[in-house]
């Protein structure tokens, strides 16, 4: 029995920051502008 994968299309924007400090500022700015579904990624 093969399971069917249900894919929900999503769209995203990635902002590459030069430092953790800049990442925090960008995150807070986007929150202030009303963006609710924000993710923080560090690699």
N, C-alpha and C positions, 0 to 999 in steps of 0.2 A: 504494500500500500504506500503510495507516494504522497507525501504531505505537500500541500500547495503553500507557497510563500506569498503572503500578502504584503505588497510594498506600497507605502504611502509616500508620495513625492514630497520632498521638503527642499527649501532653499535657504542658503546661509551665506554669510559674509565672514571672511577671516581677515583680521587686522594683525599684521606682524609688527610688534612693538620692539623698540631697541633696548628696553629695560623693564624690570618688574614695576618700577615706579610709574613708567609710562602706561604699562598694562592696567594698573590700578586706576589711573586718571581716565583712560579711555573707557574702562568698564563703568566707572561712576558717571561719566558724561552720558553714556548710552542709557543708563538707568534713569537719569534725570530727564532724558528725552522721551521716556515712556516705553523703552524696550524691556520686556519682562522675561523672555526666554533666553537669557544670556548664559553662555558656558565659558569658563576660563580653562585654557589649556597651556601647559608649560612642557616643552620638550627639549 
